[in-house]
């Protein structure tokens, strides 16, 4: 079975990092670890340690079983064939060279030098991956000797090398876990399990890595498979408890979000019903203004259809190209209620804008203007059928009486020109 190239038949691919391509692989890992979680939207199941994980399977049976697991369905990655041949630079029997790298990696790991340990384990992986590639291609492998100095049987050599390779993958997964390279961790765990589907350490480290990035369902699967092999494994049981807790937290967050969305939908429906009942026309545009926390709503209780409507409003002063924003203009209020605190305007040096000295207008649905009484309730104006609320904002033009007639004529002329041009 090839380690450097996992067959397309399982739709899974495996990455093997090398010392010479360290920068490239680290960049890929960083990008991958920023990817969004693929946790399912439905309620997450609790662990089921009793799920079957039969022993003494053939390679084909192992592959068929792994294909059923979400843990292995999408993550393995095929590597460039040239990577393994870099291992040919090392002299000596491959098993011996790889074992030496494993021991040196173990020393670094004990000293908590995770990155150095990872590099030694990677070198060992490449040495044995080269041998696996030869076997797959029907090429002669590097001869090895047994303890008596006699040529070792190829089947025994392959068995021995794969045992070392399995340990290298599992040990490198431990380094990735410490370095928080979570995707690389579960990929190495999966590679080890391709060699031995009963490797509990591979299940444990993969489950921890998957749980760390919120992939709860896959972490559940990996942990359950490990517990099926070793039901009394304390480390796996601890991870199982963590996964169940994370699953419950994720389910609680999902329920909260679903409740929030349901509340928004209910309030939106009540709001639309209130507008329709009052005969208020509304229209949206492709680029509505940013209103921050202001908005059209029912007050004081957005869940009570008996509440009154409150609109954000803009007071436009076209004669001076100025404006004021009114965050909440209740349907029961009149324009004078707001002009009373807006006036005097800080830029009105001539004192033209007073409650008695201004006239107010709204644009009609036909593109004209309708005069708005300063003491008329907003509801009366909006329910007249002549005007509409665009992007949930009421727009009111305010002009000094002396300039109002000229501006109205100019406005109408512009609208007529626009219609003629259209």
C-alpha positions as CSV (number, residue, x, y, z in Angstrom):
1,X,0.0,0.0,0.0
2,X,1.4,3.4,-1.0
3,X,1.9,6.0,1.7
4,X,3.0,8.9,-0.4
5,X,0.1,8.6,-2.8
6,X,-3.3,7.4,-1.4
7,X,-5.4,6.0,-4.2
8,X,-8.2,7.9,-5.8
9,X,-10.5,5.1,-5.0
10,X,-11.0,6.5,-1.5
11,X,-11.3,10.1,-2.7
12,X,-8.8,11.1,0.0
13,X,-5.4,12.7,-0.2
14,X,-2.3,13.0,2.0
15,X,0.2,15.8,2.5
16,X,3.7,15.0,3.5
17,X,5.8,18.1,4.5
18,X,9.6,18.2,3.9
19,X,12.4,20.1,5.4
20,X,13.1,21.9,2.1
21,X,9.5,22.8,1.6
22,X,8.8,23.9,5.2
23,X,7.8,27.5,4.4
24,X,5.3,26.4,1.7
25,X,3.7,23.7,3.9
26,X,3.4,26.1,6.9
27,X,1.6,28.6,4.7
28,X,-0.8,26.0,3.5
29,X,-1.5,24.8,7.1
30,X,-2.2,28.4,8.2
31,X,-4.7,28.9,5.4
32,X,-6.3,25.6,6.1
33,X,-6.6,26.2,9.8
34,X,-8.5,29.5,9.1
35,X,-11.1,27.6,7.1
36,X,-14.6,27.7,8.4
37,X,-15.9,24.9,10.4
38,X,-17.9,22.2,8.5
39,X,-19.9,21.0,11.5
40,X,-23.4,19.9,10.6
41,X,-26.3,22.2,11.3
42,X,-28.5,19.5,12.9
43,X,-28.3,18.4,16.6
44,X,-24.9,16.8,17.2
45,X,-25.0,13.2,18.5
46,X,-23.4,12.0,21.6
47,X,-20.5,9.7,21.4
48,X,-21.4,6.0,20.7
49,X,-18.3,4.0,21.8
50,X,-20.1,0.8,20.9
51,X,-19.8,1.4,17.2
52,X,-18.2,-1.6,15.4
53,X,-14.5,-1.5,14.5
54,X,-13.6,-5.0,13.5
55,X,-10.1,-6.3,13.8
56,X,-8.2,-8.5,11.4
57,X,-9.4,-6.8,8.2
58,X,-7.9,-6.9,4.8
59,X,-6.6,-3.6,3.3
60,X,-9.6,-3.4,1.1
61,X,-11.9,-3.9,4.1
62,X,-10.1,-1.1,6.0
63,X,-10.4,1.3,3.1
64,X,-14.1,0.5,2.6
65,X,-14.7,1.1,6.3
66,X,-12.8,4.3,6.4
67,X,-14.7,5.7,3.4
68,X,-17.9,5.5,5.5
69,X,-16.4,7.8,8.1
70,X,-16.7,11.6,7.8
71,X,-13.3,11.8,9.4
72,X,-11.6,10.4,6.3
73,X,-14.0,11.3,3.5
74,X,-12.5,14.6,2.3
75,X,-9.2,15.3,4.0
76,X,-6.4,13.1,2.6
77,X,-4.3,14.7,0.0
78,X,-2.1,13.3,-2.8
79,X,1.5,14.5,-2.7
80,X,3.9,15.3,-5.5
81,X,5.9,12.2,-6.3
82,X,9.2,14.0,-6.3
83,X,9.0,14.6,-2.6
84,X,9.7,11.0,-1.6
85,X,12.8,10.8,-3.8
86,X,14.6,13.4,-1.7
87,X,14.9,10.7,0.9
88,X,17.4,8.8,-1.4
89,X,20.2,11.1,-0.2
90,X,20.4,9.2,3.1
91,X,22.8,6.3,3.3
92,X,22.1,3.0,5.1
93,X,19.2,0.6,5.3
94,X,15.9,2.6,5.2
95,X,14.6,1.0,8.4
96,X,17.7,1.9,10.2
97,X,17.8,5.5,8.8
98,X,14.2,6.1,9.6
99,X,14.5,4.6,13.1
100,X,17.4,6.9,13.7
101,X,15.4,9.9,12.7
102,X,12.5,8.7,14.9
103,X,14.8,8.5,17.9
104,X,16.3,11.9,17.3
105,X,12.7,13.2,17.0
106,X,11.8,11.6,20.3
107,X,14.7,13.3,22.0
108,X,13.6,16.7,20.7
109,X,10.0,15.9,21.7
110,X,11.0,15.1,25.2
111,X,12.8,18.4,25.3
112,X,9.6,20.1,24.1
113,X,11.3,21.2,20.9
114,X,8.2,20.4,18.9
115,X,9.3,22.0,15.6
116,X,12.6,20.2,15.6
117,X,11.0,16.9,16.5
118,X,8.5,17.4,13.6
119,X,11.4,17.8,11.1
120,X,13.1,14.7,12.2
121,X,9.9,12.7,12.0
122,X,9.3,14.1,8.5
123,X,12.7,13.0,7.3
124,X,12.0,9.5,8.6
125,X,8.6,9.5,6.8
126,X,10.3,10.5,3.5
127,X,12.8,7.7,3.7
128,X,10.2,5.0,4.1
129,X,7.8,6.7,1.7
130,X,10.4,6.2,-1.0
131,X,10.5,2.5,-0.3
132,X,6.7,2.3,-0.4
133,X,6.7,4.1,-3.8
134,X,9.1,1.6,-5.2
135,X,6.9,-1.3,-4.1
136,X,3.9,0.3,-5.7
137,X,5.7,0.8,-9.0
138,X,7.1,-2.7,-9.0
139,X,10.7,-1.5,-8.6
140,X,13.3,-3.2,-6.4
141,X,13.5,-1.9,-2.9
142,X,16.7,-1.3,-0.9
143,X,17.8,-4.6,0.5
144,X,17.9,-5.0,4.3
145,X,19.4,-7.6,6.6
146,X,18.1,-9.3,9.7
147,X,19.8,-9.4,13.1
148,X,22.0,-12.3,11.8
149,X,23.2,-10.3,8.9
150,X,21.2,-12.4,6.4
151,X,19.1,-10.8,3.6
152,X,15.7,-10.1,5.0
153,X,12.6,-11.3,3.3
154,X,10.8,-8.5,1.4
155,X,7.5,-9.2,3.2
156,X,9.2,-8.9,6.6
157,X,11.0,-5.8,5.4
158,X,7.8,-4.2,4.3
159,X,6.1,-5.1,7.6
160,X,8.9,-3.7,9.7
161,X,9.1,-0.4,7.7
162,X,5.4,0.1,7.9
163,X,5.5,-0.3,11.6
164,X,8.1,2.4,11.9
165,X,6.3,4.6,9.4
166,X,3.1,4.3,11.5
167,X,5.0,5.4,14.6
168,X,6.5,8.3,12.7
169,X,3.1,9.5,11.5
170,X,1.6,9.3,15.0
171,X,4.6,11.0,16.6
172,X,4.5,13.8,14.0
173,X,0.8,14.2,14.7
174,X,1.7,14.8,18.4
175,X,4.1,17.6,17.3
176,X,1.4,19.2,15.1
177,X,-1.0,19.1,18.0
178,X,1.5,20.9,20.2
179,X,2.2,23.4,17.5
180,X,-1.6,23.9,16.8
181,X,-1.2,22.7,13.3
182,X,-4.5,20.9,13.7
183,X,-5.2,20.0,10.1
184,X,-1.7,18.5,9.7
185,X,-2.3,16.6,12.9
186,X,-5.5,14.8,11.8
187,X,-3.9,14.2,8.3
188,X,-1.0,12.4,10.0
189,X,-3.4,10.5,12.2
190,X,-5.4,9.4,9.1
191,X,-2.1,8.3,7.4
192,X,-1.2,6.2,10.5
193,X,-4.7,4.6,10.5
194,X,-4.3,3.6,6.9
195,X,-1.4,1.4,8.1
196,X,-3.1,0.3,11.3
197,X,-6.7,0.9,11.9
198,X,-6.3,0.0,15.6
199,X,-3.8,2.7,16.5
200,X,-5.5,4.4,19.5
201,X,-3.0,7.2,19.7
202,X,-3.8,8.2,16.1
203,X,-7.5,8.3,17.0
204,X,-6.8,10.3,20.2
205,X,-4.7,13.0,18.5
206,X,-7.0,13.3,15.5
207,X,-10.0,13.7,17.8
208,X,-8.3,16.4,19.8
209,X,-7.3,18.3,16.6
210,X,-10.7,18.1,15.1
211,X,-12.4,19.2,18.3
212,X,-10.0,22.1,18.6
213,X,-11.3,23.6,15.3
214,X,-15.0,22.9,16.1
215,X,-15.3,19.9,13.8
216,X,-17.4,18.1,16.4
217,X,-19.0,15.4,14.3
218,X,-15.7,14.2,12.9
219,X,-14.0,14.4,16.3
220,X,-16.9,12.3,17.7
221,X,-16.3,9.8,14.9
222,X,-12.6,9.5,15.6
223,X,-13.0,9.3,19.3
224,X,-15.8,6.6,19.0
225,X,-13.6,4.5,16.8
226,X,-10.7,4.7,19.2
227,X,-12.9,3.8,22.1
228,X,-14.3,0.8,20.1
229,X,-10.7,-0.4,20.0
230,X,-9.8,0.4,23.6
231,X,-13.0,1.1,25.6
232,X,-11.0,1.7,28.8
233,X,-8.6,4.3,27.4
234,X,-8.6,7.2,29.9
235,X,-7.3,9.8,27.5
236,X,-9.9,9.0,24.9
237,X,-12.6,9.0,27.6
238,X,-11.5,12.5,28.6
239,X,-11.7,13.7,25.0
240,X,-15.1,12.1,24.7
241,X,-16.3,14.2,27.6
242,X,-14.8,17.3,26.0
243,X,-16.5,16.5,22.7
244,X,-19.9,16.0,24.3
245,X,-19.5,19.3,26.1
246,X,-18.5,21.1,22.9
247,X,-21.4,19.4,21.1
248,X,-23.8,20.7,23.7
249,X,-22.3,24.2,23.5
250,X,-22.6,24.2,19.7
251,X,-26.2,23.0,19.9
252,X,-27.0,25.7,22.5
253,X,-25.5,28.4,20.2
254,X,-27.4,27.0,17.3
255,X,-30.7,27.0,19.2
256,X,-30.0,30.6,20.3
257,X,-29.3,31.7,16.7
258,X,-32.4,29.9,15.5
259,X,-34.5,31.7,18.2
260,X,-33.0,35.0,17.2
261,X,-33.8,34.5,13.5
262,X,-37.4,33.3,14.4
263,X,-37.9,36.5,16.5
264,X,-36.6,38.6,13.6
265,X,-39.0,36.9,11.2
266,X,-41.9,37.3,13.5
267,X,-41.3,40.9,14.2
268,X,-40.8,41.6,10.5
269,X,-44.1,40.0,9.7
270,X,-45.8,42.1,12.4
271,X,-44.2,45.2,11.1
272,X,-45.4,44.6,7.5
273,X,-48.9,43.8,8.7
274,X,-48.9,47.1,10.7
275,X,-47.8,49.1,7.6
276,X,-50.4,47.4,5.4
277,X,-53.2,47.9,8.0
278,X,-52.4,51.6,8.0
279,X,-52.2,51.9,4.2
280,X,-48.6,53.1,4.3
281,X,-46.6,52.6,1.1
282,X,-43.0,51.5,1.3
283,X,-40.3,50.8,-1.2
284,X,-36.7,49.6,-1.0
285,X,-33.7,50.4,-3.1
286,X,-30.6,48.6,-4.1
287,X,-28.5,50.7,-1.8
288,X,-30.3,51.6,1.4
289,X,-28.6,54.0,3.8
290,X,-26.6,52.8,6.9
291,X,-28.8,53.6,9.9
292,X,-26.7,51.8,12.6
293,X,-29.2,51.0,15.4
294,X,-32.0,53.2,14.0
295,X,-34.8,51.6,12.0
296,X,-38.5,51.2,11.4
297,X,-40.1,49.4,14.3
298,X,-43.1,48.9,16.5
299,X,-42.7,50.6,19.9
300,X,-42.7,50.2,22.8
301,X,-43.1,46.4,22.2
302,X,-42.0,45.1,18.8
303,X,-43.9,41.8,19.5
304,X,-47.2,43.6,20.2
305,X,-49.3,44.5,17.1
306,X,-51.0,47.2,19.2
307,X,-47.7,49.1,19.4
308,X,-47.3,52.3,17.3
309,X,-44.9,52.7,14.4
310,X,-41.7,54.6,14.7
311,X,-39.7,55.8,11.7
312,X,-36.2,57.2,11.2
313,X,-36.5,60.5,9.4
314,X,-34.3,63.0,7.6
315,X,-35.0,66.7,7.6
316,X,-33.6,68.1,4.4
317,X,-32.9,71.8,4.0
318,X,-32.3,72.1,0.2
319,X,-32.0,75.9,0.2
320,X,-28.8,75.5,2.2
321,X,-27.8,71.9,1.4
322,X,-28.0,70.9,5.0
323,X,-29.8,68.1,6.9
324,X,-30.7,66.6,10.3
325,X,-31.4,63.0,11.2
326,X,-34.2,62.1,13.5
327,X,-33.7,58.6,14.9
328,X,-37.3,58.0,16.0
329,X,-40.3,59.8,14.6
330,X,-43.5,58.2,16.0
331,X,-46.6,58.0,13.9
332,X,-48.5,59.9,16.5
333,X,-46.1,62.8,16.5
334,X,-46.2,65.8,14.2
335,X,-43.4,67.6,12.5
336,X,-43.6,70.6,14.9
337,X,-42.7,68.2,17.8
338,X,-39.3,67.7,16.2
339,X,-38.7,71.1,14.7
340,X,-39.2,72.5,18.2
341,X,-36.0,71.0,19.5
342,X,-34.1,71.2,16.2
343,X,-34.5,75.0,15.8
344,X,-32.6,77.2,15.9
345,X,-30.2,75.7,13.4
346,X,-26.5,76.4,14.2
347,X,-25.7,77.4,10.6
348,X,-28.8,79.7,10.2
349,X,-27.1,83.0,10.7
350,X,-30.0,84.9,9.1
351,X,-32.6,83.3,11.4
352,X,-34.8,82.1,8.5
353,X,-35.7,78.8,10.1
354,X,-38.4,79.2,12.7
355,X,-41.4,77.1,13.5
356,X,-43.7,79.8,12.0
357,X,-41.3,80.7,9.2
358,X,-40.9,77.4,7.3
359,X,-42.9,75.2,5.0
360,X,-42.5,71.5,4.7
361,X,-43.0,69.0,1.9
362,X,-42.7,65.3,1.0
363,X,-42.1,63.9,-2.4
364,X,-45.1,62.0,-3.9
365,X,-45.1,58.6,-5.5
366,X,-45.7,60.4,-8.9
367,X,-42.5,62.5,-8.4
368,X,-44.3,65.7,-7.3
369,X,-44.5,67.4,-3.9
370,X,-47.2,67.5,-1.3
371,X,-47.2,70.1,1.5
372,X,-47.0,68.6,5.0
373,X,-48.8,70.4,7.9
374,X,-46.4,71.0,10.8
375,X,-49.1,70.0,13.3
376,X,-50.5,67.0,11.3
377,X,-49.7,63.5,12.8
378,X,-47.1,61.6,10.8
379,X,-49.6,58.8,10.3
380,X,-52.1,61.1,8.6
381,X,-49.4,62.1,6.1
382,X,-48.1,58.6,5.4
383,X,-51.5,56.9,5.1
384,X,-52.8,59.5,2.5
385,X,-51.7,57.2,-0.3
386,X,-49.8,60.1,-2.0
387,X,-46.4,59.4,-0.5
388,X,-44.2,56.4,0.2
389,X,-41.5,55.6,2.7
390,X,-38.3,54.7,0.8
391,X,-35.8,52.4,2.5
392,X,-37.8,52.7,5.8
393,X,-36.7,56.4,6.1
394,X,-39.2,59.3,6.1
395,X,-37.7,62.2,4.0
396,X,-39.1,65.8,4.7
397,X,-38.0,69.0,2.9
398,X,-37.9,72.1,5.1
399,X,-37.7,75.6,3.5
400,X,-38.0,79.2,4.6
401,X,-41.4,80.5,3.3
402,X,-39.7,83.2,1.3
403,X,-37.8,80.6,-0.7
404,X,-40.3,77.8,-0.8
405,X,-42.3,78.7,-4.0
406,X,-39.1,79.1,-6.1
407,X,-37.7,75.8,-4.9
408,X,-40.9,74.0,-5.5
409,X,-41.0,75.2,-9.1
410,X,-37.4,74.3,-9.6
411,X,-38.0,70.8,-8.2
412,X,-41.0,70.2,-10.4
413,X,-39.0,71.4,-13.5
414,X,-36.2,68.9,-12.7
415,X,-38.6,66.0,-12.3
416,X,-40.3,66.9,-15.6
417,X,-37.0,67.0,-17.4
418,X,-36.0,63.7,-15.9
419,X,-39.3,62.1,-17.1
420,X,-38.9,63.7,-20.5
421,X,-35.3,62.4,-20.8
422,X,-36.5,58.9,-19.8
